[in-house]
Amino acid sequence: QVQLVESGGDLVQPGGSLRLSCAASGIMFTIYTMGWYRQAPGKQREWVSTITMGGTATYAESVTGRFTISRDNANNTLYLQMNSLKPEDTAVYYCNAAVKITTLRSYWGQGTQVTVSS
């Protein structure tokens, strides 16, 4: 059974930092491209960042320079370090694992709430 469990969401003041984690089980973590997405109230889910099995990271323009994605393959864990947080970063953050072998396999976590407010 595949499980992606996010943690680390919290209420933080503007300018603050948070570190999100996503613990994966039931998949061969090392071959998956891992990503973070977010969904703000009343908006569609949007892509935040992706890291490939080889460690190549890409970011949405809105978070470039503030967020850092990383992965610990030994512990099957994905991270998102978020600095200089803004109120517009407020959203539920979701972890995604995806791999295409013969078909695309994609899995989602349940999400963790990040609220940036003074």
Backbone torsions as a table, in degrees:
resi	resn	phi	psi	omega
1	GLN	NA	127.7	-179.2
2	VAL	-82.3	131.9	175.3
3	GLN	-135.2	132.6	170.6
4	LEU	-122.4	118.4	-174.6
5	VAL	-120.9	110.9	178.8
6	GLU	-85.8	152.7	174.4
7	SER	-154.6	167.8	176.1
8	GLY	104.9	-8.4	178.0
9	GLY	-67.5	150.0	-176.2
10	ASP	-167.2	177.0	170.8
11	LEU	-92.2	126.9	-178.0
12	VAL	-139.5	151.1	179.5
13	GLN	-78.8	154.7	175.5
14	PRO	-54.8	138.0	-176.5
15	GLY	90.6	-9.7	-178.8
16	GLY	-81.8	-176.7	-177.0
17	SER	-131.0	152.3	172.2
18	LEU	-144.5	154.5	173.6
19	ARG	-124.1	116.7	176.9
20	LEU	-92.2	147.5	176.3
21	SER	-126.2	152.8	175.2
22	CYS	-138.0	110.7	179.4
23	ALA	-92.9	123.7	-177.0
24	ALA	-107.1	142.9	174.0
25	SER	-146.4	155.4	178.7
26	GLY	83.3	4.3	177.3
27	ILE	-132.4	159.5	173.0
28	MET	-82.8	85.3	-167.6
29	PHE	-50.3	-39.7	-170.7
30	THR	-65.0	-23.0	-176.8
31	ILE	-95.0	-4.9	-176.7
32	TYR	-89.8	140.5	164.9
33	THR	-79.5	127.7	-176.4
34	MET	-110.0	145.6	-177.6
35	GLY	-147.4	163.1	173.1
36	TRP	-118.2	136.2	175.0
37	TYR	-129.0	164.4	177.3
38	ARG	-144.5	154.8	178.5
39	GLN	-138.3	116.1	176.8
40	ALA	-88.2	157.5	-180.0
41	PRO	-55.6	129.7	177.8
42	GLY	77.1	5.4	-178.2
43	LYS	-122.2	163.6	177.0
44	GLN	-77.7	156.2	175.4
45	ARG	-64.1	137.0	-179.3
46	GLU	-127.7	150.8	178.8
47	TRP	-74.2	139.2	178.4
48	VAL	-111.0	-51.9	-174.5
49	SER	-163.7	154.2	178.7
50	THR	-138.7	145.8	173.0
51	ILE	-132.7	129.3	-177.3
52	THR	-80.5	172.8	177.8
53	MET	-61.9	-26.1	178.9
54	GLY	-87.0	-3.5	176.7
55	GLY	96.2	6.9	177.7
56	THR	-78.1	125.8	-176.3
57	ALA	-108.9	142.0	173.2
58	THR	-133.1	154.0	-173.5
59	TYR	-136.9	149.8	168.6
60	ALA	-67.0	149.6	-177.3
61	GLU	-58.5	-34.4	-175.4
62	SER	-67.8	-18.1	-177.5
63	VAL	-118.1	-4.6	-178.5
64	THR	-59.5	131.0	-179.5
65	GLY	89.6	-11.6	180.0
66	ARG	-115.7	-34.7	-177.3
67	PHE	-107.4	147.4	175.5
68	THR	-133.0	123.5	177.1
69	ILE	-96.0	143.9	176.5
70	SER	-151.8	165.3	179.7
71	ARG	-140.0	145.4	176.2
72	ASP	-115.7	96.2	-175.6
73	ASN	-68.1	-26.5	-180.0
74	ALA	-69.1	-28.5	-177.3
75	ASN	-115.3	11.2	176.2
76	ASN	53.0	45.6	-175.8
77	THR	-130.6	138.4	176.1
78	LEU	-109.4	144.6	-179.4
79	TYR	-128.3	156.8	169.6
80	LEU	-139.6	109.2	175.2
81	GLN	-88.3	121.6	-176.8
82	MET	-116.8	116.8	178.7
83	ASN	-115.8	165.1	178.3
84	SER	48.6	48.8	-175.5
85	LEU	-65.5	145.0	-179.0
86	LYS	-119.6	157.4	177.1
87	PRO	-55.4	-32.4	179.9
88	GLU	-72.6	-5.2	173.1
89	ASP	-83.6	-7.0	179.1
90	THR	-60.5	123.7	-176.8
91	ALA	-178.3	169.6	165.4
92	VAL	-87.5	127.5	-178.6
93	TYR	-101.6	130.1	-177.0
94	TYR	-117.3	142.4	174.6
95	CYS	-95.1	140.6	178.5
96	ASN	-131.8	140.5	173.8
97	ALA	-122.5	129.4	-176.3
98	ALA	-141.3	141.9	174.4
99	VAL	-151.7	143.1	176.1
100	LYS	-118.4	114.4	176.1
101	ILE	-106.9	-84.9	169.0
102	THR	-96.8	-34.2	175.0
103	THR	-130.2	166.1	178.2
104	LEU	-81.4	129.2	172.0
105	ARG	-113.9	128.1	-177.4
106	SER	-139.5	132.5	-178.1
107	TYR	-130.2	149.7	-177.7
108	TRP	-125.8	147.8	169.7
109	GLY	-85.5	-177.6	-175.8
110	GLN	-89.3	-12.8	176.9
111	GLY	97.4	154.6	175.2
112	THR	-137.5	136.3	-173.5
113	GLN	-83.9	128.4	172.5
114	VAL	-117.0	123.7	178.9
115	THR	-123.7	123.0	179.6
116	VAL	-111.6	110.7	-174.7
117	SER	-160.2	147.6	175.2
118	SER	-94.5	NA	NA
